Amino acid sequence: MSRFCGAVAAGVLFALFSPMQAFSAEPVGQATLIRTEVTGETGPLVVRSPVHRDERIRTSKSGLGQFIFKDGTKLAVGAGSTVVIDKFVYDDSASVKRLSIKAAKGTFRWISGNSASSAYSIVTPAGTIGVRGTAFDFYVGPNGTTAIVLLNGAASFCGPGGCRQLRQQCDCVIATRGGRMTDPSQVDRRTLQTLSNPRALPFLSGDQQLSGALGGIRTSCGLASLRQDRQDRPQPQQRQERPAPQAPQQAPQAPQQTPQQPQQQPQQQAPDTPDPPDKPDKPDHHHDRDHHGRDHHDRDHRGHGGDDNDHDRDGRRGREGRSGNY
């Protein structure tokens, strides 16, 4: 008997804590688009995978999932996001009495379905988004800071710091966990700077593309140019990465070797320089020939020495003449 009771107790515990127990209820929606990697409680999701109440859905850093619920509500879950289907209470018709989700972090787009506006609520760490038959994007940062951008209809945001009403297209409200909340104003580049994330609103900037009704919203609230600006921005990065200073450092090494060549050339020519002293020997031989030939140039070259020799020769000639006469 004790063994039987133990087996029953073990079966009950397994049934209560089994991963599939949370999804034993009827599915509340399904996936209509999956890109890269999107997972649920039981593993990766694919197109037409069912989603259940209390199921936690996660996307990878480049993941994207689009879902449709039974009342026609559409939800897009952008990259690096986590959301839980918190409550889903059926009505007698095609609408629901209650549809609530908890957005822990990431980027999202919401389009209301056929249910009453009061049936919807989106809970974030900074407050709750109230839906008024509308479409909007919202972002939840790692520190819980939340931004909502109205795309169609109307919405409200309520937190510890009070409530704000969004009525104009592209109105934006930013709220923090501590209760600080901005007044509605047009979303722009400064919004992303405040959120410290240039990809905080990827469906408006074009960093992620949606399909179907979720992608059919024509306005980008002026953020579509941000993606193009980032694509044109790699030029400053190339300037920083360019190792230009290294090329001039190697170039001066070649001129340092070239001066050594002229220094070696004089050493090779040095043995040839003694040759010019041999040239003066030629005029000496010519001088000897001219001396024996009594050339006029030689007399000019000798100067007075030549005149004395001529005087001696004239004296000898006189003596020889006189001796001949005798």
C-alpha positions, 0 to 999 in steps of 0.5 A: 500500500505504501508503495502504491501511495508513493507511486501516486505521489511521484506521478502527481509531482511529475505532472505538476512540474513537467515542462509540458504541463504549462502547455496542456491548455489550448494554444492561444496563437501561433508563429507566422514568421521565424528568422534566425533563432526563436525559442519557446519553453520546449525548444526552437520555434518554426512557422505555425508553431503554437504558443501557449499561455505562460510560455516564455519566448526568446529571440537570439541577437539577430532573431525575429518572430511574428505571432498572431493570437486567436483574436487577431492581435499581432505581435512582433518580437525583435532581436535579443528579446524576451516576452511571456504570454501572461494571461489569455482569457477567452470570451464567448465569441472570437474576442478575448476578455483578457490578453496580457503580456510581460515584456522583460527586455527587447523590441516589440511591435503590437497591433490590436485585434478584435477584442475590446481595448480594455482587454489588452495590457502590456506590462514592462519593468517601468510601467504598463502600456494601455491600449486604445485600439492601436498600433505601436512599437516599444522598447525595454532596455537592460536596466528596465527603461521603457520607450513607447512610440505610437503608430496608430490610434491612441495609447497610455503609459502609466508608472510610479510617476503617473500616466501619459497619453499618446494621441499623435502619430510618432508620439514617444514617452520614455520611463524609468524604473524609478518613476521618471517619465517624459512628456509625449514628444516626437521621436527622433535621433535624440530618443535613441541617444537617451536609450543608449542604443541606436537599434532600440527601435529596429522596425522604424529604423529598418534594421529589421524588416517585418512582413504582412500587417506588422510590416504594412505600417508606412510611417517610420517616424523619420528614423529610416535614415538612421540605418543608411547613416550607419552604413555610410559611417565605416569611413572614419573606422577605416581611417582609424584602422589604417596603419599609415604610420608604419609605411613611412617608418620602413621607407627611410631604411632604403636611403640609409643604404644608398649613401654607403655605395658612394663611400665604397666607390672612392675606395675602389678608385683609390688605386687608380689615382697614382697613375697621373704622376706617370704623365710628366715623364713624357715631357721629360723624354721630349725635353731630352730629344729637343735638347739633342736636336737643339730645338728653339722651344728648348732654348726658350724653356731653358731661358738664360741657360740656353744663351750661355750655351750659345755663347760657348758654341760661338766662342768655339766656332771662332777658335775653330775658324781661326785654327783653320786659317792657320 
